[in-house]
Amino acid sequence: MPGVRVCIDVDDLEGAVAFYTRALGLAASRRLGDEWVELVGAPAPIDLLAKPPGTAALPAGTRALRDYERHWTPVHLDFVVDDLDAAVRRATDAGAKLERAAEGKSWGRIALLSDPFGHGFCLLELRGEGYDAVLRPA
């Protein structure tokens, strides 16, 4: 099975390190040059990559440019936490924006947030069998 690394482009590397270590309890593991910091503490390493706004997000020939205002993408991160209310407080105290307050689901609770760099993420508190209760055939 291939390994997985999560890469997050940011326009303020030091601010991103401060946010993700404070908001999610991750730790800066190593600096890989002036534009790359590896964070650990999640099931996969998270690489913060300094990329200035307005730079090409894709190879030449496309109009996609990086911006760090709130944006939507079909890929986002879910962080599983033990205490959702405490995790939401910690994240918002660190600078996250709460976009949808915690709500109950059959598998637990979820809150939707965004980081200071425009990336959406969710905090999940699994209960009982968690997702297994949802995925079990009827």
Secondary structure, 3 states (H helix, E strand, C coil): CCCCCEEEEECCHHHHHHHHHHHHCCEEEEECCCCEEEEECCCCCEEEEECCCCCECCCCCCCCECCCCCCCCCCCEEEECCCHHHHHHHHHHCCCEEEEEEEEECCEEEEEEECCCCCEEEEEEECCCCHHHHHCCC
